[in-house]
Amino acid sequence: MDSGLQERVRGEVIMQINHMRKTFGPTIALNDVDLTVKRGEIRGLIGENGSGKSTITSIFSGMQGCDYGEMFYKGEPWNPKSMKWASDHGVGMIVQESGTVPGITVAENMFLCDTDRFAKGKLFVNNAALMKAAQAALDDIGAGHIKANRITGTLDMMDRKLVEVAKVWMKNPEIIVVDETTTSLSQIGRDIIYGLMTRMKESNRSVVFISHDLDEIMEKCDTLTVLRDGKIIRTFEKEEFDPDAIRTSMIGRELQGDYYRSDWDGSYGEKVVLELKDVSLRDQARNVNIQAHEGEILGIGGLSGCGMHTIGKIMYGAVKPEKGKVFVRGKELKNPTQAMKNHIGYVAKDRDIESLCTHASITDNIAIGGLDKIAVGRHFILRKNEKKYVKKHSEFMKVKCFSTSQPVSELSGGNKQKVVFAKWIGRDSEILILDCPTRGIDIGVKQTMYQLMYAMKREGKTIIMISEEMTELMGMADRLIIMKDGTVTKEFPRSQDLSDAEIIKYMV
Amino acid sequence: MAAQIKKEAVLDETALRKKAIIKQRIISIIPLIACLILAALYLIFASIKGYSISIGLQTIISDATLVALVATGATFIFTSGSFDLSLGSNMLVSALLGGLVGSATNSLVLMLLTSIGVAVLLSVLNSTLASVFNLPVFIMTIVMMSVYGAVATLILTTLGKNAQISVPMALVEPLNTTWFRVILIVGYELLCLFLFYILKLGRQQKFLGGNPFCAYLSGIKSKRLTIISFALAGIGIGLAAFSMTVQTPTLSASSGSSVGMNMLIALVFGGMTMSGGPKSKMYAALLGAFSMSFLDAFMNIFVSGSWYLQIVKGVLFIIVVFLINMGNKVKLLER
């Protein structure tokens, strides 16, 4: 193609949405939204949780329908019948949460609805050909370390996500939607996605990239559309990118106060409140010794499979180590019930599976952590007391809802996380284990969480913050422990001079 | 044109919320409305056809009580995410042993206590064995359904006459009244409502049924709670066994054979979710049991033959479960 033609093709509109509206019960997810994406463009979508980013792209990708509005793809009316249909016609989406079936092989996941391609007669499937094609697709995206014959459930979160990426990529899409995918990936996984995005752009195809990471989205995108409360607020061209202006558009006001804590004083109390002694568990923990102190924010960082998430569960008594013990204020800890009695709270990484009962109401989810606080005479729960307790803590956390009887499943990710925090803060947790507390959360809620942690530290409480985000660990922790392959490789005190590069040396 | 499209696309959130709340409230009272409609249909057609309303209502209360006692207890099990298929055979064994003790001692109190004691014991045995062998409880109840059935046959053939156990009519006659049945079900229902809505127990059971892993991380002892749920269900089974013996003092292998299925239908008709969890309702069993009994009575006006009733109930069961499932489908995209 000559350069003139290439330039013309590059400017063509490939995706167009007019006046789109979508409601979920009483929640307005999209309200009169227009969006246009051109060929060769990487379009970023950013906004607070619940602003409608995933909804708009999921409608275009065939996951669900809209209530009102029209869509066009390559100039033609576009009404996808399903995600598979959309994918077959050139629109692929990598979803935010898990999109693979755990009990089948990687290859079967990748060709879940396409096994006819490998039919051997009417009844059988040519398994060798299926494996070969799947492995080729994995190799093509640079994820050859994943074997096509592995059972998907045995892969870690990052590799499962890469299987989804390969599945979308092998259909040779014209548009790819990358929905908040990079937060579940380590740098290696992120680089694979970024590489694919660049290949899309170079071949005049388009990417819609959703992320809460402002630095990442500003670096990778050509244009950036900000959504708030189901409406398009503003679209920024590359030359207009300004972090403060984007943040202000996102939250509708200027971000006041500190984002992380402002001090570089890494001091904390002397008293050890939680201790792991010689803890071992398969490849997740190898003779790990960690002490957490009163009034300390202890950061634990590493790559996603380094064992730090398991360490969080061991600290809470939810997972029993093969060797070694956990002590809380000198007493051995054996299970979550004991942990709660000792005022320990645990915010799990997998919010919807481990931290919340999503079909239950906000009230149910907050109150369940504080039943002993609400109960009259140990066992009696008066509705009046329960309501008062929930109201107090949901208001403190500023949970955005129209009623505390609203099911948690109707809340955005950030508001769900606020409910989890309210559950543990409500019961006066003195030690809070937070596993990836800001995963998939927008900037405004993140700031709230950071400031809350800092306030708790100043009250003498202990925060154990497990995270894959080095910047937040450096920004918040008094002491930072780095893990690799189940062992503690390095410990850093709080310092303004600490850099990502220095930490990464001990992670990889 | 464009302006018109724009106007239609912009929405009023408050109006939407009001609409959703109203919709939610209407859905929640559908089982009650259905029960009232069935009651009205029965009363109207029974009057037109000249049936005795008084006798009809006595039969309805009698049938509904038996099912409601079992189903109300079973609500504890369902709420915490478990399932028990052995309720019917448990009730038969409890009734047989209660009947034997009642006959031997001529004491209604001992008969009642034996029925309840055996039912609680068998129910707890299900959950304890499941806990020991680390099996899902409902798997254990499938096994125990056969075991209890065999035990009932053994009792009938070794201790009964002509494979029947008879309790003296004179002993049970004073309690064979509608008022006794009403007092029994109201008393048990109030106890269950209290346990479910006023104590921590109910909230913990709902949470356990909604998300067992999250419940574990929230400090809920799932095994202990499951055993308590089964024990509470056992009380209902024992009361039902006693009530059945009072009503029909001659017990055989077929006594109460339809209770297991009827209990499930009653729960579904009353608006209970089969998957348990936070949307469980303790009063669903009572409401459903009466809906079912009114339906039975209504259809009996026009046709005779229990096979016909079973088919109609089966079809309605499937329709209601289908509608509940449609309503429970995740409508909101995770964001």
Interface residues (C-beta under 8 A of the other chain):
Chain A: N18 H19 M20 R21 T23 F24 G25 P26 T27 I28 A29 N31 D32 N49 G50 K53 S54 T55 S58 M63 Q64 Y68 G69 Q96 E97 Y316 A318 P336 T337 A339 M340 K341 Y346 A348 D352 I353 E354 S355 L356 C357 T358 H359 A360 S361 D364 A367 I368 G369 L371 A375 H379 F380 I381 L382 F402 S409 E410 S412 G413 K423
Chain B: I5 K6 E8 A9 V10 L11 E13 L16 R17 K18 K19 A20 I21 I198 L199 K200 L201 R203 Q204 K206 F207 G210 N211 F213 C214 A215 Y216 L217 S218 G219 I220 K221 G277 P278 K279 V330 K331 L332 L333 E334 R335
